[in-house]
Amino acid sequence: MEDDTVLGLTLIDPTTLIGCGSDSRGTILVTWACAIISIYYINEMPEHALSVTGSKIMGPKTENRKPVAVFMAFGTKGDVYPLSAIAAAFASDQKQYRVVLVTHSAHQNLSSHLEERRVTFLGINSPPVLSVRDNYGCSGSQELAFSQQKMIATREHRQECYSAVEGIFGHGPTMEGDFILINFFALEGWSLAELFHIRCVVAAPYVVPYSAPSLFESHFRREHPLLYKYLQEADSNQVSWKDVAHWMWPLFTENWGSWRSDDLYLSPCPFTDPVTELPTWHDRPPSPLLLYGFSKDIVECPDYWPSNVHVCGFWFLPTEWQFSCKKCQEISELSYPGDLRTKDEVCSAHVKLQCFLINPASTPPVFIGLSSIGSMGFLRNPQTFLQVIQSVLEITNFRFILFTASYEPLDEAVQVIATESSHFDKRKYLEEGVCLFDNRLFCFPNMVPYQWLFPRCAAAIHHGGSGSTAAALHAGIPQMAGIMSIYTGSVLLG
C-alpha cells in the first residue's frame, strides 16, 4: 500500500481497512479524516487569518493565540475513542493548533494518552449512557420521576457544554481557522459553533444512527414553508434538504429549538434570523463536512447522500490505548509497527489469557464480546447468558473467550460459577481472568486490542460495533454481528 501526502499529512488509502495505527514512537498515522479536515479548514483560510511560511503555518503578528480545534464527542467508548484518535492525530501533525477534547469525565483514562499528543482533555460530568435497566419494570410514577431526572441531566449536560465552549472561545474574537468537530451524540456542538461564529464538522465511525420520522418532511414543509424552500433550492455545495434528511433533522425539533432560543438566544431553527425567524436568504453556508469512519466496501454510499460526505476507511486506535493493563501498554509502546499481530508478548499477569489463546492441543477459541450493551441495560440476565454458553460447549467442541467489558452483573455471575472451585480468587480474576466449564470458557474482565486478539481466534461474535467489525475484517476471521450491525455502534437485543 502506498501513502500519499497532502499539506504534509500522511494519507492512508481509504479503500483499505486500516484507518489509524501507531508507529514505534507512539505517534499516530494521520488518516484521510485528518487530512480532509486540514484541507477544508487550513487550506481555505484567507491570508489575513493565517499566513503560510514554507510548510509551517503561522498566525499574524497581531494574533496572541493559536487557532483552536475542539473535538466534542459523547457516548460509549466506541463513539468517543475514534474521534479522540483523530484529535490526537490532528494535534500531532498540525502543531500550530490548540486541540481540545470535550467528552464525558468517565473517559478520563484517555487524558494521559491525549496529553502526550498535546490534546487537552475537558471532562463533562454526564454519564456516557443512561441505562434502560435503571428504568426497567418501573411503575408510572417511577417512570415520570425517571423522565424528570433525564430532563434535569440533559439541562445540566448542555449547560456544562456551553460553559466549556465559552471558556475556550468566549474571551475574544474567533479566528478563521477555529472549528468544532462533533459526533452524532454531541449535537450541542452545532448550536454552540453557530453561537460563537465558528465552523462545525461532523465525524462518526458508523452511519447516522437515527432516521427522521416518516411524517417529518411533510410536517416541516407545513410549519416552515419558506425554510423548506430555502433548503430545497440550495446548490449542491450548499447546506440543503439532503443534509437535513440525512442527519440534521433533530436540530429542527422542539427539544433543540427551545434550548437554542431560551438559553443561547439563537433562532429556534438553524438558518433563520433570530428576530424575524425568516430564512437567511443572504447567507447560504456550505454543506457541513461529514466524515465517516468505515469502508465503502462494507457500507453502501448512495448518491442521495449530501455532497460533503466523505468515507475515510475504518479508524483504528493506537494499540497502546486499547490495553487496560499499564504493563501491557508499556510493552506495546516498545514494539515496532505490526509486532502485536505476530508476537505473543503480554505482561506476566496475562499469561493465562495468552496460554488459552495459543493452546497447541486445541483449536483457536471463538471470541464473544458484547461491549457496552451490558451497561446500556440490554443484558438483563447474565446467569442465563452464561448457561447458554455452557449448553453450546456441551454439544460442540468449541472453546470460547468472553470479554465481560467490566459489566458488574456479568462479572458477578462469572464469580458465582467460579466460586464452585475452592481455588477461586476474586482479586486474581479481576486482574487475570478465569476459566470456567472444564477450562473451555475463559472470562476476561479487562481489555486488550482486538488487532492483537482476533488473529488468534477462530471467529468473533460481537455487538456489531464499528471497531469490532473492522478488527474482525482486518483479521480475516468469520464474524457474527449484532442486530443493528455497524449502523449504530450499539445493539438492541430483545
C-alpha positions as CSV (number, residue, x, y, z in Angstrom):
1,M,0.0,0.0,0.0
2,E,1.4,3.4,-1.0
3,D,0.8,6.5,1.0
4,D,0.1,10.0,-0.4
5,T,1.0,13.3,1.2
6,V,-1.2,16.4,1.3
7,L,-0.2,19.5,3.3
8,G,2.5,17.4,5.0
9,L,-0.1,14.8,6.2
10,T,0.4,11.1,5.7
11,L,-2.7,9.7,3.9
12,I,-3.7,6.1,4.2
13,D,-5.7,4.7,1.2
14,P,-9.3,4.8,2.3
15,T,-10.2,1.7,0.4
16,T,-8.1,-0.3,2.9
17,L,-9.4,-1.4,6.2
18,I,-6.6,0.3,8.1
19,G,-7.6,3.8,9.3
20,C,-5.4,4.8,12.2
21,G,-2.5,2.9,13.7
22,S,0.7,3.9,15.7
23,D,4.4,3.7,14.9
24,S,7.3,2.7,17.1
25,R,7.4,6.2,18.7
26,G,3.7,6.1,19.5
27,T,2.8,8.8,17.0
28,I,-0.5,8.3,15.2
29,L,-0.5,7.8,11.4
30,V,-2.8,10.5,10.2
31,T,-5.8,9.3,8.2
32,W,-7.8,10.7,5.4
33,A,-10.1,12.1,8.0
34,C,-7.4,14.3,9.5
35,A,-6.2,15.3,6.0
36,I,-9.7,16.3,4.8
37,I,-10.2,18.5,7.9
38,S,-6.9,20.2,7.3
39,I,-7.7,20.8,3.6
40,Y,-11.1,22.3,4.5
41,Y,-10.1,24.4,7.5
42,I,-6.4,25.3,6.8
43,N,-6.1,25.4,3.1
44,E,-9.2,27.6,2.7
45,M,-8.1,30.2,5.3
46,P,-7.8,33.7,3.9
47,E,-4.4,35.4,4.1
48,H,-5.5,37.8,6.8
49,A,-6.3,34.9,9.1
50,L,-3.2,32.8,8.7
51,S,-0.1,33.3,6.7
52,V,1.9,30.4,5.3
53,T,5.7,30.4,5.5
54,G,7.1,27.3,3.9
55,S,5.4,24.2,5.3
56,K,4.7,25.9,8.6
57,I,1.5,27.9,9.1
58,M,2.0,31.0,11.4
59,G,-0.6,33.3,12.8
60,P,-0.5,37.1,12.1
61,K,1.6,39.1,14.5
62,T,-1.5,40.8,16.0
63,E,-3.0,37.5,17.0
64,N,-2.0,36.4,20.5
65,R,-3.4,32.9,20.4
66,K,-3.4,29.8,18.3
67,P,-6.3,28.6,16.3
68,V,-8.4,26.2,18.2
69,A,-9.9,22.8,17.2
70,V,-12.5,21.4,19.6
71,F,-13.4,17.8,19.3
72,M,-16.7,17.2,21.1
73,A,-17.8,13.5,21.3
74,F,-20.3,11.9,23.6
75,G,-21.4,8.3,24.1
76,T,-19.7,5.0,24.8
77,K,-16.0,4.1,24.0
78,G,-17.0,3.1,20.5
79,D,-18.5,6.6,19.9
80,V,-15.7,8.6,21.6
81,Y,-12.4,6.8,21.1
82,P,-12.2,7.0,17.3
83,L,-12.7,10.8,17.4
84,S,-10.2,11.0,20.2
85,A,-7.7,9.3,17.9
86,I,-8.4,11.8,15.1
87,A,-7.9,14.7,17.6
88,A,-4.5,13.2,18.7
89,A,-3.5,12.8,15.0
90,F,-4.5,16.3,14.1
91,A,-2.6,17.8,17.1
92,S,0.5,15.8,16.3
93,D,0.5,17.0,12.7
94,Q,-0.9,20.5,12.9
95,K,1.2,21.9,15.8
96,Q,0.0,25.4,15.2
97,Y,-3.4,24.4,16.6
98,R,-4.5,24.2,20.2
99,V,-6.6,21.0,20.3
100,V,-9.2,20.2,23.0
101,L,-11.3,17.1,23.5
102,V,-14.7,17.6,25.3
103,T,-16.3,14.3,26.4
104,H,-17.6,12.5,29.4
105,S,-15.4,12.5,32.5
106,A,-15.9,8.7,32.5
107,H,-13.4,8.6,29.6
108,Q,-10.7,10.2,31.8
109,N,-8.4,7.3,31.1
110,L,-7.8,8.9,27.7
111,S,-6.3,12.0,29.2
112,S,-2.8,10.7,29.6
113,H,-2.6,9.4,26.0
114,L,-4.0,12.7,24.7
115,E,-1.7,14.8,26.9
116,E,1.3,13.1,25.2
117,R,0.0,14.3,21.9
118,R,-0.8,17.9,23.1
119,V,-4.5,17.4,23.4
120,T,-6.3,19.0,26.4
121,F,-8.9,16.7,28.0
122,L,-12.0,18.5,29.2
123,G,-14.5,16.3,31.1
124,I,-18.3,16.7,31.3
125,N,-20.0,15.1,34.3
126,S,-22.9,13.4,32.4
127,P,-22.7,9.6,32.1
128,P,-21.8,8.0,28.7
129,V,-25.1,6.1,28.6
130,L,-28.3,6.2,30.6
131,S,-29.1,2.5,31.1
132,V,-32.6,1.3,30.3
133,R,-32.0,-1.2,33.1
134,D,-32.4,1.8,35.5
135,N,-36.0,2.2,34.4
136,Y,-36.9,-1.4,33.6
137,G,-40.1,-2.5,35.3
138,C,-40.8,0.9,36.8
139,S,-44.3,2.0,37.8
140,G,-46.0,5.0,36.2
141,S,-44.8,7.4,38.9
142,Q,-41.3,6.0,38.8
143,E,-41.2,6.4,35.0
144,L,-42.3,10.1,35.5
145,A,-39.6,10.6,38.1
146,F,-37.0,9.0,35.7
147,S,-38.2,11.2,32.9
148,Q,-37.8,14.3,35.1
149,Q,-34.3,13.2,36.1
150,K,-33.4,12.7,32.5
151,M,-34.6,16.3,31.7
152,I,-32.5,17.7,34.6
153,A,-29.5,15.7,33.5
154,T,-29.9,16.9,29.9
155,R,-30.2,20.5,31.0
156,E,-27.1,20.2,33.2
157,H,-25.1,18.5,30.4
158,R,-25.9,21.3,27.9
159,Q,-25.0,23.9,30.5
160,E,-21.6,22.3,31.0
161,C,-21.1,22.1,27.3
162,Y,-21.9,25.8,26.9
163,S,-19.5,26.7,29.8
164,A,-16.7,24.5,28.3
165,V,-17.0,26.1,24.8
166,E,-17.5,29.6,26.3
167,G,-14.3,29.1,28.3
168,I,-12.4,28.4,25.0
169,F,-14.0,30.9,22.6
170,G,-15.8,33.4,24.8
171,H,-12.9,35.7,25.7
172,G,-12.2,37.4,22.4
173,P,-12.7,37.3,18.6
174,T,-12.6,33.9,16.9
175,M,-10.1,33.1,14.2
176,E,-10.8,31.8,10.7
177,G,-9.2,28.5,11.5
178,D,-11.2,27.7,14.6
179,F,-13.7,24.8,14.3
180,I,-15.7,22.3,16.4
181,L,-15.8,18.7,15.3
182,I,-18.8,16.7,16.8
183,N,-20.2,13.2,16.7
184,F,-23.9,12.4,16.3
185,F,-24.3,12.4,20.1
186,A,-22.9,15.9,20.5
187,L,-25.4,18.0,18.6
188,E,-24.9,20.7,21.2
189,G,-21.7,21.5,19.4
190,W,-23.6,22.6,16.2
191,S,-25.6,25.3,18.0
192,L,-22.5,26.3,20.1
193,A,-20.5,26.7,16.9
194,E,-23.2,28.9,15.5
195,L,-23.3,31.0,18.7
196,F,-19.5,31.6,18.7
197,H,-19.4,32.0,14.9
198,I,-17.1,29.1,14.1
199,R,-17.4,26.2,11.7
200,C,-18.7,22.8,12.6
201,V,-17.5,19.4,11.3
202,V,-19.3,16.1,11.9
203,A,-17.5,12.7,12.2
204,A,-18.7,9.2,13.2
205,P,-17.3,5.7,12.8
206,Y,-20.8,4.5,11.7
207,V,-23.7,5.6,9.6
208,V,-26.0,8.1,11.3
209,P,-27.8,6.0,13.9
210,Y,-31.2,7.7,13.7
211,S,-33.7,8.5,10.9
212,A,-36.3,11.1,10.7
213,P,-40.0,10.1,11.4
214,S,-41.9,9.2,8.3
215,L,-44.0,12.4,8.5
216,F,-41.2,14.7,9.4
217,E,-40.8,16.2,5.9
218,S,-44.5,16.9,5.4
219,H,-44.7,18.4,8.9
220,F,-41.6,20.6,8.3
221,R,-43.0,21.8,4.9
222,R,-46.2,22.8,6.6
223,E,-44.7,24.5,9.6
224,H,-41.7,26.1,7.8
225,P,-42.6,26.6,4.2
226,L,-40.0,29.3,3.5
227,L,-37.2,27.5,5.2
228,Y,-38.2,24.3,3.3
229,K,-37.9,26.3,0.1
230,Y,-34.6,27.7,1.2
231,L,-33.2,24.2,1.7
232,Q,-34.7,22.7,-1.4
233,E,-33.4,25.5,-3.7
234,A,-29.8,25.3,-2.4
235,D,-27.0,24.5,-4.7
236,S,-25.3,21.1,-4.4
237,N,-22.4,22.5,-2.4
238,Q,-24.6,24.5,0.0
239,V,-26.5,23.3,3.0
240,S,-29.7,21.7,1.7
241,W,-32.6,19.4,2.5
242,K,-30.3,16.5,1.8
243,D,-28.3,17.4,4.9
244,V,-31.4,17.8,7.0
245,A,-32.9,14.5,5.9
246,H,-29.5,12.6,6.4
247,W,-28.6,13.8,9.9
248,M,-29.6,17.4,10.8
249,W,-33.3,16.9,11.3
250,P,-33.1,16.6,15.2
251,L,-31.8,20.2,15.2
252,F,-35.2,21.4,14.0
253,T,-37.2,19.7,16.8
254,E,-38.6,21.3,19.9
255,N,-36.0,19.5,22.0
256,W,-33.2,21.6,20.5
257,G,-35.2,24.6,19.4
258,S,-36.2,25.6,23.0
259,W,-32.6,25.3,24.2
260,R,-31.4,27.4,21.2
261,S,-33.9,30.2,21.9
262,D,-34.2,30.2,25.7
263,D,-30.6,29.6,26.6
264,L,-28.4,30.6,23.7
265,Y,-30.7,33.3,22.3
266,L,-30.4,31.9,18.8
267,S,-33.3,31.4,16.4
268,P,-35.2,28.2,17.3
269,C,-34.4,26.8,13.8
270,P,-30.9,26.9,12.2
271,F,-30.5,29.0,9.1
272,T,-33.2,31.5,10.2
273,D,-32.9,35.1,11.6
274,P,-33.3,35.2,15.4
275,V,-35.6,38.3,15.1
276,T,-37.8,37.6,12.1
277,E,-37.4,33.8,12.1
278,L,-37.2,34.0,8.3
279,P,-34.6,32.1,6.3
280,T,-31.2,33.8,6.0
281,W,-31.6,34.2,2.2
282,H,-28.5,36.4,2.1
283,D,-26.3,33.7,3.8
284,R,-26.1,30.2,2.4
285,P,-23.5,28.3,4.3
286,P,-21.7,25.3,2.7
287,S,-22.9,21.8,3.2
288,P,-21.4,20.6,6.5
289,L,-18.3,18.4,6.2
290,L,-19.3,14.9,7.4
291,L,-16.6,12.2,7.8
292,Y,-17.5,8.5,8.1
293,G,-15.0,6.0,9.6
294,F,-15.9,2.9,7.6
295,S,-15.1,1.3,4.3
296,K,-17.1,1.8,1.1
297,D,-16.6,-1.9,0.6
298,I,-18.7,-2.6,3.7
299,V,-21.4,0.1,3.6
300,E,-23.1,1.4,0.5
301,C,-22.8,5.2,0.0
302,P,-25.9,6.1,-2.1
303,D,-26.0,9.1,-4.5
304,Y,-28.7,10.8,-2.4
305,W,-26.3,11.4,0.5
306,P,-25.2,15.1,0.9
307,S,-22.4,16.3,-1.3
308,N,-19.9,16.8,1.5
309,V,-20.0,13.3,3.0
310,H,-16.5,11.7,2.9
311,V,-16.0,8.0,3.7
312,C,-12.5,7.7,5.1
313,G,-12.0,4.0,5.9
314,F,-12.1,2.4,9.3
315,W,-10.4,4.3,12.1
316,F,-8.2,2.0,14.3
317,L,-7.0,3.3,17.6
318,P,-3.3,3.4,18.6
319,T,-2.5,0.0,20.1
320,E,-1.4,1.3,23.5
321,W,-4.8,2.9,24.0
322,Q,-6.5,-0.4,24.0
323,F,-4.8,-2.1,26.9
324,S,-6.5,-1.7,30.3
325,C,-3.2,-3.1,31.8
326,K,-0.5,-0.4,32.1
327,K,2.3,-3.0,31.9
328,C,0.9,-4.3,28.6
329,Q,0.7,-0.7,27.4
330,E,4.4,-0.3,28.1
331,I,5.2,-3.4,26.2
332,S,3.2,-2.3,23.2
333,E,4.9,1.1,23.2
334,L,8.3,-0.6,22.9
335,S,7.1,-2.7,19.9
336,Y,7.5,-1.8,16.3
337,P,4.6,-1.4,13.9
338,G,2.7,-4.6,13.5
339,D,4.5,-6.5,16.2
340,L,1.4,-7.2,18.2
341,R,-0.1,-9.1,15.2
342,T,2.8,-11.6,15.2
343,K,4.3,-11.7,18.7
344,D,2.8,-13.0,21.9
345,E,4.3,-10.7,24.5
346,V,2.0,-9.6,27.2
347,C,2.7,-8.9,30.9
348,S,3.1,-11.7,33.4
349,A,-0.4,-11.1,34.8
350,H,-2.0,-12.1,31.5
351,V,-0.1,-15.4,30.9
352,K,-3.5,-17.3,31.4
353,L,-5.0,-15.3,28.5
354,Q,-2.1,-16.0,26.3
355,C,-1.9,-19.7,27.1
356,F,-5.7,-20.1,26.5
357,L,-5.3,-18.5,23.1
358,I,-2.3,-20.4,21.8
359,N,-3.0,-23.9,23.4
360,P,-1.4,-26.2,20.8
361,A,-3.7,-29.1,21.8
362,S,-6.9,-27.2,20.9
363,T,-8.4,-25.2,18.1
364,P,-8.4,-21.4,18.4
365,P,-11.3,-20.1,20.6
366,V,-14.4,-18.2,19.4
367,F,-14.5,-14.7,20.8
368,I,-17.6,-13.3,22.5
369,G,-17.8,-9.6,23.3
370,L,-20.9,-7.5,23.9
371,S,-19.1,-4.3,24.7
372,S,-21.4,-1.6,26.1
373,I,-24.7,-3.4,25.7
374,G,-24.4,-4.6,29.3
375,S,-24.1,-1.1,30.7
376,M,-26.9,0.0,28.4
377,G,-29.2,-2.4,30.1
378,F,-29.8,-4.9,27.4
379,L,-28.2,-7.9,29.1
380,R,-30.8,-8.4,31.7
381,N,-30.0,-11.9,32.8
382,P,-26.2,-12.7,32.8
383,Q,-26.7,-16.0,34.5
384,T,-28.9,-17.3,31.7
385,F,-26.4,-15.9,29.2
386,L,-23.6,-18.0,30.7
387,Q,-25.9,-21.0,30.8
388,V,-26.5,-20.7,27.1
389,I,-22.7,-20.7,26.5
390,Q,-22.4,-23.8,28.7
391,S,-25.1,-25.6,26.7
392,V,-23.2,-24.8,23.5
393,L,-20.0,-26.2,25.0
394,E,-21.8,-29.4,25.9
395,I,-22.8,-30.1,22.4
396,T,-19.8,-28.8,20.4
397,N,-16.0,-29.0,20.5
398,F,-15.6,-25.2,20.6
399,R,-13.8,-23.1,23.1
400,F,-14.9,-19.5,23.9
401,I,-13.2,-16.4,25.2
402,L,-15.7,-14.0,26.8
403,F,-14.9,-10.3,27.3
404,T,-17.2,-9.0,30.1
405,A,-16.3,-5.3,29.5
406,S,-16.2,-5.0,33.3
407,Y,-20.0,-5.1,33.4
408,E,-20.6,-5.8,37.1
409,P,-23.7,-8.1,36.9
410,L,-21.9,-10.3,34.3
411,D,-18.7,-10.3,36.4
412,E,-20.7,-11.3,39.4
413,A,-22.4,-14.1,37.5
414,V,-19.0,-15.4,36.4
415,Q,-17.7,-15.3,40.0
416,V,-20.8,-17.2,41.3
417,I,-19.9,-20.1,39.0
418,A,-16.1,-19.8,39.6
419,T,-16.6,-20.0,43.4
420,E,-17.7,-23.6,43.0
421,S,-13.9,-24.2,42.8
422,S,-12.1,-23.9,46.1
423,H,-9.2,-22.2,44.3
424,F,-11.1,-19.1,43.1
425,D,-9.5,-15.8,44.0
426,K,-11.7,-12.7,43.2
427,R,-8.7,-10.4,43.1
428,K,-6.9,-12.6,40.6
429,Y,-10.0,-12.8,38.4
430,L,-10.3,-9.1,38.2
431,E,-6.6,-8.9,37.1
432,E,-6.1,-12.1,35.1
433,G,-9.5,-13.6,34.2
434,V,-10.7,-17.2,35.0
435,C,-11.5,-20.4,33.2
436,L,-15.0,-22.0,33.5
437,F,-16.7,-25.1,32.3
438,D,-13.8,-27.6,32.2
439,N,-11.4,-24.8,31.1
440,R,-13.3,-24.3,27.8
441,L,-14.6,-20.8,28.6
442,F,-12.1,-18.1,29.5
443,C,-13.7,-15.0,31.0
444,F,-11.7,-11.8,30.9
445,P,-12.9,-8.5,32.6
446,N,-10.3,-6.3,31.1
447,M,-9.3,-5.0,27.6
448,V,-6.7,-5.9,25.0
449,P,-6.5,-4.7,21.4
450,Y,-8.8,-6.6,19.0
451,Q,-6.0,-6.3,16.4
452,W,-3.9,-8.5,18.7
453,L,-6.7,-10.8,19.8
454,F,-8.7,-11.6,16.7
455,P,-5.9,-13.2,14.6
456,R,-5.6,-15.8,17.4
457,C,-9.4,-16.6,17.3
458,A,-11.4,-18.8,15.1
459,A,-14.3,-16.4,14.8
460,A,-15.9,-13.4,16.6
461,I,-19.3,-12.9,18.0
462,H,-19.8,-9.3,19.0
463,H,-22.4,-6.5,19.4
464,G,-21.9,-5.1,15.9
465,G,-19.8,-2.0,16.8
466,S,-17.8,-0.5,14.0
467,G,-14.5,-1.1,15.8
468,S,-15.2,-4.8,16.4
469,T,-16.4,-5.2,12.8
470,A,-13.3,-3.6,11.4
471,A,-11.0,-5.6,13.6
472,A,-12.6,-8.9,12.6
473,L,-12.4,-7.9,8.9
474,H,-8.8,-6.9,9.3
475,A,-8.0,-10.3,11.0
476,G,-9.8,-12.1,8.2
477,I,-11.9,-14.2,10.5
478,P,-15.7,-15.1,10.3
479,Q,-17.9,-12.9,12.5
480,M,-21.5,-12.8,13.7
481,A,-22.5,-9.2,14.5
482,G,-25.4,-7.9,16.5
483,I,-28.9,-7.0,15.1
484,M,-28.1,-3.3,14.4
485,S,-24.7,-4.0,12.9
486,I,-22.2,-1.1,12.3
487,Y,-25.0,1.3,11.5
488,T,-25.2,2.3,15.2
489,G,-22.1,1.3,17.1
490,S,-24.5,-0.3,19.7
491,V,-27.1,-3.1,19.6
492,L,-30.6,-3.8,20.8
493,L,-31.2,-7.4,21.9
494,G,-34.7,-8.5,22.5
